[in-house]
Amino acid sequence: MTAHLPTRSRLVAEALAAAGVQTEIRELPDSARTAAEAAAALGCEVAAIANSLVFLSGGEPLLVMTSGGHRVDTALLAERLGLGPIERATAKQVREATGQAIGGVAPTGHPAPLRTVVDIALAEHPLVWAAAGTPHTVMPLSYDELLRVTGGTPAKVN
């Protein structure tokens, strides 16, 4: 069933199955590296795209699943989470933390669980679309499924 998917997306599918989430990973003909590209390819609002952004705080990765319509206010988020400064991870740091490339970072399927925050604005959508391990793969999830697969903390991120 998932044999046709890229290796990284198969790992995501396995993690979803382990969490009891049933969804279909779709391969897109063109890159969905940005929220705007993904929304255009899927015919949905940019706000329904669950961007996966990796940050570092105290040297530890922090995955923030944010609505495609939002920018993360790192100072505000650090204050809400009781963390020191939050900085954007480099492409190399993203790959080390997730095993995935920027633009294709899924909410799950990483080498080790990541502390995760999930933007409460995503709850406004019956389905959100997240990357599935590569810039060409995406999957629909409900907000509750997104929380379940990430073990994430719901929070306002902007």
C-alpha positions in Angstrom: 0.0 0.0 0.0 2.8 2.4 0.8 5.5 0.7 -1.3 5.2 3.4 -4.0 6.0 6.2 -1.5 9.5 7.7 -0.9 11.3 6.2 2.0 10.7 9.2 4.3 7.0 9.1 3.5 6.9 5.4 4.3 8.3 6.2 7.8 5.6 8.8 8.2 2.9 6.2 7.2 4.3 3.7 9.7 4.3 6.3 12.5 0.7 7.3 11.6 -0.4 3.7 11.7 1.3 3.2 15.1 -0.7 6.2 16.4 -3.9 4.8 15.0 -4.4 7.5 12.4 -5.7 6.4 9.0 -5.0 8.9 6.3 -3.8 8.8 2.7 -0.4 10.2 1.8 -0.6 11.9 -1.6 2.3 12.5 -3.9 2.0 15.8 -5.8 3.5 16.3 -9.2 5.1 19.6 -8.2 6.8 20.7 -5.0 4.7 21.8 -2.0 7.7 23.3 -0.2 5.7 26.4 0.9 2.2 26.8 2.3 1.2 28.8 -0.8 2.4 26.1 -3.2 0.7 23.4 -1.1 -2.6 25.3 -0.9 -2.6 26.0 -4.7 -1.9 22.3 -5.4 -4.6 21.1 -3.1 -7.2 23.8 -3.7 -7.5 24.8 -0.1 -6.9 27.9 2.0 -3.4 28.7 3.0 -4.6 28.8 6.6 -5.5 25.1 6.3 -1.8 24.1 5.6 -0.1 22.9 8.7 3.4 24.3 8.3 6.1 22.2 10.1 8.8 24.7 11.4 11.8 23.5 13.4 13.3 25.8 15.9 16.0 25.4 18.6 15.8 26.4 22.2 18.6 25.6 24.6 20.1 23.4 21.9 17.0 21.2 21.7 14.7 21.0 18.7 11.2 22.4 18.9 8.7 21.5 16.2 6.0 24.1 15.7 3.0 23.1 13.6 1.5 26.4 12.5 -1.2 27.6 10.2 0.1 28.5 6.8 -1.4 31.9 7.4 0.7 32.7 10.5 4.2 33.6 11.4 5.5 32.3 14.7 6.3 35.0 17.3 9.3 33.3 18.8 9.6 35.7 21.8 5.9 35.2 22.7 6.1 31.5 22.2 9.2 31.2 24.4 7.4 33.1 27.1 4.3 31.0 26.9 6.4 27.8 27.0 8.8 29.0 29.7 11.7 28.6 27.4 14.9 30.6 26.7 15.3 32.2 23.3 13.8 30.3 20.3 15.8 30.4 17.1 15.1 29.0 13.6 17.0 25.8 12.9 19.3 25.6 9.9 18.6 23.1 7.1 21.2 20.8 8.5 19.7 21.0 12.0 16.2 20.3 10.6 17.4 17.2 8.8 19.3 16.0 11.9 16.2 16.4 14.2 13.6 15.1 11.8 15.4 13.0 9.1 13.5 15.2 6.6 14.3 18.2 4.4 12.8 21.7 4.9 9.6 21.9 3.0 8.8 18.2 3.6 8.9 18.0 7.4 6.0 15.9 8.6 4.5 16.1 12.0 5.7 12.5 12.8 8.1 9.9 11.5 11.2 11.4 13.0 14.2 9.5 14.4 13.1 10.5 18.0 10.0 12.3 19.3 10.3 16.1 19.2 8.7 18.6 21.6 5.9 20.0 19.5 3.5 22.9 19.7 0.4 22.9 17.5 -1.1 26.3 16.5 -4.7 26.5 17.9 -5.7 28.4 14.7 -5.5 25.0 12.9 -8.5 23.8 14.9 -10.7 26.1 12.8 -10.4 23.7 9.9 -12.1 20.3 9.6 -9.0 19.0 7.8 -5.5 20.4 7.7 -2.8 19.4 5.3 0.7 18.6 6.4 3.8 17.5 4.7 4.4 13.8 4.7 8.2 13.5 4.7 9.2 15.1 1.4 8.3 18.4 -0.4 6.2 16.3 -2.8 4.1 14.4 -0.3 1.1 15.7 1.8 -1.6 14.2 4.0 -4.9 15.4 5.4 -5.4 15.2 9.2 -8.0 16.5 11.6 -6.7 18.9 14.3 -7.2 16.1 16.9 -5.2 13.7 14.8 -2.5 16.2 14.5 -2.3 16.6 18.3 -2.4 12.8 18.7 0.4 12.0 16.3 2.7 14.8 17.6 1.9 14.6 21.3 1.8 18.3 20.8 0.8 21.2 23.1 -2.0 23.4 21.7 -0.9 27.0 21.8 -1.4 30.4 20.1 1.9 30.9 18.2 1.5 34.5 17.1 
